[in-house]
């Protein structure tokens, strides 16, 4: 199917309607001009005929006067005989006298005469045998003379038609100029829309192929300009997302390679030793178990993220004791923190309100947040964990004195695939998953930091279960 461009559609639709409207207006104006000039000519002839019939009526009342002689004299002395021919028609309907002295053909059509004899006045626009266009007006005079039935005036419409043609030409020029201006401005306007759209189409095809290096040139501040700005912004976001995705793949590959290498290395060591050295066996199995746990946790994060993206992530909600889940998460990392010379301070309250939610998912969030706090801390640092009730909400805070986060990175740390610190292990989706879980529980997770080297505080707020 042939491509229909906006310009072509505009030409056939809008411009077609405009041209049709102008043609109708032109025809109406031409008809009005012609009707005006023909009506004026007719009124002029009627006024002249009234003057002639008035004179003839006066002569008919003079008994001493010869009416035929007066009729002949009136026609011969008619002062506009060079433009108008005055005729006298006898009782038999034949032209017997003319102001020009020439008798017309007997077969000349005189519909105006017949109309005048029926209604008192008649007019006719037609052509002579030679093709000349004429206007004829007749008035009866049989009421004051029996020899003559009517007087008739005939004038050529050639000059009037020439004048009308001049006006028609002027109207045509005006309409053509209007159409030309509309076409030029319309094509310019259509071009101002089509050109950016073509540029957008060309560049978005590059975006579809994965090339986010180009941007749309924006020279307007209208809706097209807003669209260009939005697409350029979209390209920036896609480019950033693509970079984060590539970085995520690289990071995950590295994260997977490390435990797999450790597992493979210790498995080979145990295979060679054959279990002869109990200490080596114990240490190797411990490493394999720990690294397998790391792999399992990473895979679970990836699966959770996949479920969230596909909309299949569900919660098994019930009333739960938030302190029990927080305490389990703290216990999991106590030994690890001790081994890495990191102090965990847990200020456990005596009681907190129940929270309605999925206890496994909430524990997963606590584990993720505490794991990050330990992971981004160095030997000698402290991780402080607290929980409290405030204004109908349960607030859990995990603060560390570790490496901290740049102020510029704070707004992005919960974005999927984003890692603020590339020197520490992690997939970059743990906080994104945790934030989504808390949001699904109707709560919020806020991350604050005063900058690099000044630690990080994660505050989790969940609505308390009302009694």
C-alpha positions as CSV (number, residue, x, y, z in Angstrom):
1,X,0.0,0.0,0.0
2,X,1.4,3.4,-1.0
3,X,2.4,5.6,1.9
4,X,0.1,8.5,2.6
5,X,2.0,11.5,3.8
6,X,0.6,14.3,6.0
7,X,1.3,16.8,3.2
8,X,-0.6,14.8,0.7
9,X,-3.5,14.3,3.0
10,X,-3.6,18.0,3.8
11,X,-3.6,18.8,0.1
12,X,-6.4,16.4,-0.7
13,X,-8.5,17.1,2.4
14,X,-8.0,20.6,3.7
15,X,-6.9,22.3,0.6
16,X,-9.6,20.6,-1.5
17,X,-12.2,21.9,0.9
18,X,-10.8,25.4,0.8
19,X,-10.6,25.4,-3.0
20,X,-14.2,24.1,-3.3
21,X,-15.4,26.8,-0.8
22,X,-13.5,29.5,-2.8
23,X,-15.0,28.2,-6.1
24,X,-18.5,28.4,-4.6
25,X,-17.8,31.9,-3.2
26,X,-16.5,32.9,-6.6
27,X,-19.6,31.6,-8.4
28,X,-21.8,33.4,-5.9
29,X,-19.9,36.7,-6.3
30,X,-19.9,36.4,-10.1
31,X,-23.7,35.7,-10.1
32,X,-24.3,38.6,-7.8
33,X,-22.2,41.0,-10.0
34,X,-23.9,39.9,-13.2
35,X,-27.3,40.1,-11.5
36,X,-26.5,43.6,-10.2
37,X,-25.3,45.0,-13.6
38,X,-28.2,43.3,-15.5
39,X,-30.7,44.6,-13.0
40,X,-29.2,48.1,-13.2
41,X,-29.4,48.1,-17.0
42,X,-33.0,46.9,-16.9
43,X,-34.0,49.6,-14.4
44,X,-32.4,52.2,-16.6
45,X,-34.3,51.0,-19.6
46,X,-37.5,50.8,-17.6
47,X,-37.0,54.4,-16.4
48,X,-36.4,55.5,-20.0
49,X,-39.5,53.7,-21.2
50,X,-41.6,55.3,-18.5
51,X,-40.4,58.7,-19.7
52,X,-41.3,57.8,-23.3
53,X,-44.7,56.4,-22.4
54,X,-45.5,59.5,-20.3
55,X,-44.7,61.8,-23.3
56,X,-46.8,59.6,-25.6
57,X,-49.7,59.6,-23.1
58,X,-49.7,63.4,-23.1
59,X,-49.8,63.4,-26.9
60,X,-52.6,60.9,-26.9
61,X,-54.7,63.3,-24.9
62,X,-54.3,66.1,-27.4
63,X,-57.1,65.6,-30.0
64,X,-55.5,68.1,-32.4
65,X,-52.2,66.1,-32.5
66,X,-51.4,63.3,-34.9
67,X,-50.3,60.4,-32.6
68,X,-48.5,58.5,-35.4
69,X,-46.5,61.7,-36.2
70,X,-45.7,62.2,-32.6
71,X,-44.6,58.6,-32.2
72,X,-42.3,58.9,-35.2
73,X,-40.9,62.2,-34.0
74,X,-40.3,60.7,-30.5
75,X,-38.3,57.8,-32.0
76,X,-36.3,60.0,-34.4
77,X,-35.4,62.5,-31.6
78,X,-34.5,59.8,-29.1
79,X,-31.3,61.2,-27.6
80,X,-29.7,57.8,-26.7
81,X,-30.2,56.1,-30.0
82,X,-26.5,55.3,-30.3
83,X,-26.8,53.0,-27.3
84,X,-30.4,52.1,-27.1
85,X,-32.8,51.3,-29.9
86,X,-36.4,52.5,-29.3
87,X,-39.1,50.5,-31.2
88,X,-42.8,51.0,-31.8
89,X,-45.0,47.9,-32.1
90,X,-48.4,48.0,-33.8
91,X,-51.5,46.3,-32.7
92,X,-50.5,43.1,-34.8
93,X,-47.3,42.7,-32.7
94,X,-45.0,43.9,-35.5
95,X,-42.2,46.4,-35.1
96,X,-43.2,49.3,-37.4
97,X,-40.9,52.1,-36.3
98,X,-37.3,52.1,-34.8
99,X,-35.0,54.9,-33.7
100,X,-32.3,53.6,-35.9
101,X,-34.5,53.6,-39.0
102,X,-33.8,49.9,-39.7
103,X,-36.6,47.4,-39.5
104,X,-35.8,44.2,-37.6
105,X,-36.4,40.7,-39.0
106,X,-39.9,39.5,-38.8
107,X,-38.9,36.3,-37.1
108,X,-37.1,38.1,-34.2
109,X,-38.0,36.7,-30.8
110,X,-39.8,39.2,-28.5
111,X,-40.7,37.3,-25.3
112,X,-40.6,40.6,-23.5
113,X,-43.4,42.0,-25.7
114,X,-45.6,39.0,-25.0
115,X,-44.9,39.3,-21.3
116,X,-45.7,43.0,-21.3
117,X,-49.0,42.4,-23.0
118,X,-49.9,39.9,-20.3
119,X,-48.6,41.6,-17.1
120,X,-47.9,45.2,-18.0
121,X,-44.1,45.0,-18.3
122,X,-41.7,42.5,-19.8
123,X,-38.0,42.0,-20.1
124,X,-35.8,39.5,-22.1
125,X,-32.1,38.7,-22.2
126,X,-31.1,36.8,-25.3
127,X,-29.0,36.9,-28.5
128,X,-29.7,38.3,-32.0
129,X,-29.3,36.2,-35.1
130,X,-25.7,37.6,-35.4
131,X,-24.8,36.4,-31.9
132,X,-24.9,39.7,-30.1
133,X,-26.3,39.6,-26.6
134,X,-29.1,42.0,-25.9
135,X,-31.4,43.2,-23.2
136,X,-35.0,44.1,-24.2
137,X,-37.7,45.8,-22.2
138,X,-41.3,46.4,-23.4
139,X,-44.3,48.4,-22.0
140,X,-47.9,48.4,-23.4
141,X,-49.5,51.6,-24.7
142,X,-52.6,50.2,-26.1
143,X,-54.6,51.8,-23.3
144,X,-54.3,55.2,-24.9
145,X,-53.8,54.4,-28.6
146,X,-55.3,51.5,-30.6
147,X,-52.9,51.7,-33.5
148,X,-49.8,50.9,-31.4
149,X,-49.7,48.1,-28.7
150,X,-46.3,48.6,-27.1
151,X,-43.0,50.5,-27.1
152,X,-39.8,48.5,-26.7
153,X,-36.2,49.4,-25.9
154,X,-33.2,47.1,-26.8
155,X,-29.6,47.6,-25.8
156,X,-26.5,45.6,-26.3
157,X,-24.9,43.9,-23.3
158,X,-21.5,43.8,-24.8
159,X,-20.0,46.6,-22.7
160,X,-21.8,45.4,-19.6
161,X,-20.5,41.8,-20.2
162,X,-17.0,43.2,-20.7
163,X,-17.3,45.1,-17.4
164,X,-18.5,41.9,-15.7
165,X,-15.6,39.9,-17.2
166,X,-13.2,42.5,-15.7
167,X,-14.8,41.9,-12.2
168,X,-14.7,38.1,-12.8
169,X,-11.0,38.4,-13.6
170,X,-10.4,40.4,-10.5
171,X,-12.4,37.9,-8.3
172,X,-10.4,35.1,-10.0
173,X,-7.1,36.8,-9.3
174,X,-8.1,37.4,-5.7
175,X,-9.2,33.7,-5.2
176,X,-6.1,32.4,-6.9
177,X,-3.9,34.6,-4.7
178,X,-5.7,33.4,-1.6
179,X,-5.2,29.7,-2.7
180,X,-1.6,30.4,-3.5
181,X,-1.0,32.0,-0.1
182,X,-2.9,29.1,1.6
183,X,-0.8,26.6,-0.3
184,X,2.5,28.3,0.5
185,X,1.7,28.8,4.1
186,X,0.1,25.4,4.4
187,X,3.1,23.6,2.8
188,X,5.4,25.5,5.1
189,X,3.3,24.6,8.1
190,X,3.0,21.0,7.0
191,X,6.7,20.9,6.4
192,X,7.4,22.3,9.9
193,X,5.5,19.2,11.2
194,X,6.7,16.6,8.7
195,X,10.4,17.5,8.9
196,X,10.7,16.9,12.7
197,X,8.5,13.8,12.4
198,X,10.8,12.4,9.7
199,X,13.8,13.2,11.9
200,X,12.1,11.6,14.9
201,X,11.3,8.5,12.8
202,X,14.8,8.2,11.6
203,X,16.4,8.6,15.0
204,X,13.9,6.4,16.8
205,X,14.8,3.6,14.3
206,X,18.4,4.0,15.5
207,X,17.2,3.8,19.1
208,X,15.4,0.6,18.2
209,X,18.7,-0.8,16.9
210,X,20.4,0.1,20.2
211,X,22.2,3.3,19.1
212,X,21.5,5.9,21.7
213,X,24.3,8.3,20.7
214,X,22.2,10.6,18.5
215,X,19.7,13.2,19.7
216,X,16.8,15.0,17.9
217,X,17.5,18.6,17.0
218,X,14.9,20.7,18.7
219,X,14.3,24.2,17.3
220,X,10.7,24.8,18.3
221,X,8.9,25.5,21.6
222,X,5.5,24.0,20.6
223,X,4.1,20.5,21.0
224,X,6.5,19.1,18.5
225,X,9.4,20.6,20.5
226,X,7.9,19.0,23.7
227,X,7.8,15.7,21.8
228,X,11.4,16.0,20.7
229,X,12.5,16.9,24.3
230,X,10.5,13.9,25.7
231,X,12.1,11.5,23.1
232,X,15.6,12.9,23.9
233,X,14.9,12.4,27.6
234,X,13.7,8.9,26.8
235,X,16.9,8.2,24.9
236,X,18.9,9.5,27.9
237,X,17.0,7.2,30.2
238,X,17.3,4.2,27.8
239,X,21.0,4.9,27.4
240,X,21.4,5.0,31.2
241,X,19.3,1.9,31.6
242,X,21.4,0.1,28.9
243,X,24.6,1.1,30.6
244,X,23.3,-0.1,33.9
245,X,22.0,-3.3,32.3
246,X,25.4,-4.0,30.8
247,X,27.1,-3.1,34.1
248,X,24.6,-5.4,35.9
249,X,25.4,-8.3,33.5
250,X,29.1,-7.7,34.1
251,X,28.6,-7.4,37.9
252,X,26.4,-10.5,38.1
253,X,28.9,-12.5,36.0
254,X,31.7,-11.4,38.3
255,X,29.6,-12.2,41.4
256,X,28.7,-15.7,40.0
257,X,32.3,-16.4,38.9
258,X,33.7,-15.7,42.4
259,X,31.7,-18.3,44.4
260,X,31.8,-20.8,41.5
261,X,35.6,-20.5,41.4
262,X,35.8,-21.0,45.2
263,X,33.4,-24.0,45.0
264,X,35.3,-25.5,42.1
265,X,38.7,-24.9,43.7
266,X,37.7,-26.5,47.1
267,X,35.9,-29.3,45.4
268,X,39.1,-30.2,43.4
269,X,41.1,-29.9,46.6
270,X,38.8,-32.2,48.5
271,X,38.9,-34.6,45.6
272,X,42.7,-34.7,45.7
273,X,42.9,-35.0,49.5
274,X,40.1,-37.6,49.5
275,X,39.1,-36.5,53.0
276,X,42.4,-37.5,54.6
277,X,42.8,-34.1,56.3
278,X,39.8,-33.4,58.6
279,X,40.6,-29.7,58.9
280,X,40.9,-29.2,55.2
281,X,37.7,-31.2,54.7
282,X,35.8,-29.0,57.3
283,X,37.2,-25.8,55.9
284,X,36.4,-26.7,52.3
285,X,32.9,-27.9,53.0
286,X,32.3,-24.7,55.0
287,X,33.5,-22.5,52.0
288,X,31.3,-24.5,49.6
289,X,28.3,-24.1,51.8
290,X,28.8,-20.4,52.3
291,X,29.4,-19.8,48.6
292,X,26.4,-21.9,47.6
293,X,24.3,-19.8,50.0
294,X,25.6,-16.7,48.3
295,X,24.6,-18.1,44.9
296,X,21.2,-19.1,46.2
297,X,20.6,-15.6,47.6
298,X,21.7,-14.0,44.3
299,X,19.4,-16.3,42.3
300,X,16.5,-15.6,44.6
301,X,17.0,-11.9,44.0
302,X,17.0,-12.4,40.3
303,X,13.9,-14.5,40.4
304,X,12.1,-11.9,42.6
305,X,13.1,-9.2,40.2
306,X,11.8,-11.2,37.3
307,X,8.5,-11.8,39.1
308,X,8.1,-8.1,39.8
309,X,8.8,-7.2,36.2
310,X,6.2,-9.7,34.9
311,X,3.6,-8.8,37.6
312,X,3.7,-12.3,39.2
313,X,5.2,-11.3,42.5
314,X,2.7,-12.1,45.2
315,X,2.5,-11.7,49.0
316,X,1.2,-14.1,51.6
317,X,-0.1,-11.5,54.0
318,X,-1.0,-12.2,57.7
319,X,-0.5,-10.5,61.1
320,X,3.2,-10.8,62.0
321,X,5.6,-9.8,64.8
322,X,8.0,-7.4,63.2
323,X,10.5,-7.9,66.1
324,X,10.8,-11.6,65.4
325,X,11.7,-11.1,61.8
326,X,14.1,-8.3,62.6
327,X,15.7,-10.4,65.3
328,X,16.2,-13.3,62.9
329,X,17.9,-11.1,60.4
330,X,20.2,-9.6,63.0
331,X,21.1,-13.0,64.3
332,X,22.0,-14.2,60.8
333,X,24.7,-11.5,60.4
334,X,26.0,-11.3,64.0
335,X,28.6,-14.0,63.5
336,X,29.6,-12.7,60.1
337,X,30.0,-9.1,61.5
338,X,32.1,-10.4,64.4
339,X,34.4,-12.3,62.0
340,X,34.9,-9.1,60.0
341,X,35.5,-7.0,63.2
342,X,32.2,-5.0,62.6
343,X,30.1,-4.2,65.6
344,X,26.3,-4.7,65.4
345,X,24.3,-2.7,68.0
346,X,20.7,-3.8,68.2
347,X,18.5,-1.7,70.4
348,X,15.5,-4.1,70.6
349,X,12.3,-2.6,72.1
350,X,10.1,-4.7,74.4
351,X,7.1,-4.6,72.2
352,X,5.9,-3.3,68.8
353,X,2.4,-3.4,67.2
354,X,1.7,-6.2,64.7
355,X,2.2,-5.5,61.0
356,X,-0.1,-7.0,58.4
357,X,2.1,-8.4,55.6
358,X,4.3,-11.2,54.3
359,X,6.8,-12.1,57.1
360,X,9.1,-13.9,54.7
361,X,9.4,-10.9,52.4
362,X,9.8,-8.5,55.3
363,X,12.6,-10.7,56.7
364,X,14.1,-10.7,53.2
365,X,14.1,-6.9,53.2
366,X,15.8,-6.8,56.7
367,X,18.4,-9.3,55.6
368,X,19.1,-7.3,52.4
369,X,19.5,-4.0,54.3
370,X,21.6,-5.5,57.1
371,X,23.8,-7.3,54.5
372,X,24.4,-4.1,52.7
373,X,25.3,-2.3,55.9
374,X,27.8,-5.0,56.8
375,X,29.1,-5.3,53.2
376,X,29.7,-1.6,52.8
377,X,31.4,-1.3,56.2
378,X,35.1,-1.9,57.0
379,X,36.7,-3.5,60.1
380,X,36.1,-1.3,63.1
381,X,32.9,0.2,61.8
382,X,29.5,0.0,63.6
383,X,26.1,-1.0,62.4
384,X,23.3,0.3,64.6
385,X,19.8,-1.2,64.3
386,X,16.7,0.2,66.0
387,X,12.9,-0.1,65.9
388,X,10.1,2.0,67.3
389,X,6.5,3.0,66.9
390,X,5.6,6.5,65.8
391,X,2.2,7.9,64.9
392,X,0.7,4.5,63.9
393,X,3.7,3.3,62.0
394,X,6.6,0.9,62.8
395,X,9.9,2.4,61.9
396,X,13.1,0.3,61.6
397,X,16.4,2.0,61.1
398,X,19.7,0.5,60.0
399,X,22.6,2.9,60.2
400,X,26.3,2.1,59.5
401,X,29.5,4.1,59.7
402,X,30.8,2.6,56.4
403,X,31.8,4.0,53.1
404,X,28.7,6.1,52.6
405,X,27.0,7.2,49.4
406,X,27.7,10.3,47.2
407,X,24.9,12.9,47.5
408,X,24.5,12.7,43.7
409,X,24.0,9.0,43.8
410,X,21.3,8.9,46.6
411,X,18.4,9.4,44.1
412,X,19.6,6.4,42.1
413,X,20.6,3.8,44.7
414,X,17.1,2.2,44.6
415,X,17.1,2.1,40.8
416,X,17.4,-1.4,39.3
417,X,20.9,-2.4,38.2
418,X,22.5,0.6,39.8
419,X,25.6,0.3,42.0
420,X,27.0,3.3,43.7
421,X,30.1,1.5,44.8
422,X,31.7,-0.9,42.3
423,X,34.4,-2.1,44.7
424,X,31.9,-4.1,46.8
425,X,30.1,-7.3,45.7
426,X,26.4,-7.3,44.8
427,X,24.1,-7.5,41.9
428,X,22.6,-4.0,42.1
429,X,19.0,-5.1,42.3
430,X,18.7,-6.0,46.1
431,X,17.6,-2.5,47.1
432,X,15.2,-2.2,44.1
433,X,13.5,-5.5,45.2
434,X,13.5,-4.4,48.8
435,X,12.0,-1.0,48.0
436,X,9.3,-2.7,45.9
437,X,8.4,-5.1,48.7
438,X,8.0,-2.3,51.2
439,X,5.9,-0.3,48.7
440,X,3.6,-3.3,48.2
441,X,3.1,-3.3,52.0
442,X,2.0,0.3,51.9
443,X,5.3,1.6,53.5
444,X,8.4,3.4,52.4
445,X,12.1,2.9,52.5
446,X,14.3,6.0,52.7
447,X,18.1,6.0,52.3
448,X,20.2,9.0,53.6
449,X,23.9,9.7,53.7
450,X,26.0,12.8,54.3
451,X,28.5,11.7,51.7
452,X,31.4,9.3,51.1
453,X,33.0,8.0,54.2
454,X,30.2,9.2,56.5
455,X,28.0,6.2,56.6
456,X,24.5,5.4,55.4
457,X,21.1,5.2,57.2
458,X,18.2,3.1,55.8
459,X,14.8,3.9,57.3
460,X,11.9,1.5,56.7
461,X,8.4,2.6,57.6
462,X,5.5,0.2,57.7
463,X,1.9,0.8,58.7
464,X,1.0,-0.8,62.1
465,X,-1.9,-3.1,62.3
466,X,-4.8,-1.3,64.0
467,X,-6.6,-3.0,66.8
